[in-house]
């Protein structure tokens, strides 16, 4: 039995997110955290549900304005 790396493959696009915060800030990578993708744009930290493509929004969490 062979156990090792599998060849890379192209995957179909399941969803796209139309950002409301602007372009992802330079040098700020998208971060995968469990079932969420977390990003930073225009000093706003936002999260997207990985499975649905919907933005996560609640009063005590995301989106979160970063003050500098």
C-alpha positions in Angstrom: 0.0 0.0 0.0 1.4 3.4 -1.0 1.0 6.2 1.5 2.3 9.6 0.3 1.5 12.8 -1.4 -1.3 12.8 -4.0 -1.0 14.8 -7.2 -2.4 18.3 -7.2 -5.8 18.7 -8.8 -7.9 21.7 -9.8 -11.1 22.0 -7.8 -14.4 23.6 -8.9 -15.3 26.9 -7.3 -18.1 26.3 -4.7 -18.7 30.0 -3.9 -17.2 33.4 -4.0 -17.3 36.2 -1.4 -18.1 39.7 -2.6 -16.2 41.7 0.1 -17.9 44.7 1.5 -14.7 45.9 3.3 -12.5 46.5 0.3 -9.4 44.8 -1.0 -7.6 42.4 1.3 -4.7 44.4 3.0 -1.3 43.8 1.6 0.7 41.3 3.6 -2.4 40.2 5.5 -3.1 36.6 4.6 -6.4 34.9 4.7 -6.4 32.5 7.7 -8.2 29.2 7.9 -9.6 28.7 11.4 -11.8 25.6 11.8 -14.8 26.2 9.6 -14.0 29.9 9.0 -11.8 32.0 6.8 -10.6 35.1 8.5 -9.4 38.2 6.6 -8.5 41.8 7.2 -9.5 44.7 5.0 -9.6 48.4 5.7 -8.9 47.8 9.4 -11.9 45.4 9.7 -11.4 41.8 10.7 -14.1 39.7 9.2 -14.9 36.0 9.0 -16.6 33.8 6.4 -18.2 30.4 6.9 -16.1 28.1 4.8 -19.0 25.8 3.8 -21.7 28.4 2.9 -19.6 31.3 1.8 -21.7 33.6 4.1 -20.1 36.3 6.3 -20.3 35.6 10.0 -21.8 38.5 11.8 -22.9 38.9 15.5 -22.8 41.7 18.0 -20.1 40.3 20.2 -17.7 39.1 17.4 -17.3 39.6 13.7 -16.9 41.9 11.9 -14.5 43.6 14.3 -13.1 47.1 13.7 -9.3 47.3 14.4 -8.3 50.6 15.9 -4.8 51.8 15.4 
